[in-house]
Amino acid sequence: QVQLVESGGGSVQPGGSLRLSCEASIPTPTYRMYYMAWFRQGSGKEREGVASIDAVSGARYADSVKGRFTISRDNAKKIAYLQMNSLKPEDTGMYYCAADRAPQFFRLTPGSSTYWGQGTQVTVTS
């Protein structure tokens, strides 16, 4: 059973930065077989994909975060990160780490095989 634990959320002013972390309880040899991704859901909004990363650090981003957010992973430590810079109020929401081995997941399309963390709140406000 895969477990994902997020950390690093908090409250920040517009223009500020946060780094989210996601620790995975996946056996080390298997971890790199998983695509890792971050999703978010604002109040009253649909969940949306933010960024995904493959085993060799190829990445995809939602248009709304390109140039501001960077996803990365450490396969040895089994941790995925989301560095968020130039944060805007519209970035506010619950951020979820997710993992899946299905190829379509890299396109930020979750499915029945997707594992989810419990989320960490990000609030951008002045």
Helices and strands as residue ranges (DSSP letters): E 4-7, E 10-12, E 18-24, H 28-31, E 35-41, E 48-53, E 59-61, E 69-74, E 79-84, G 89-91, E 93-100, G 103-107, E 115-116, E 120-124
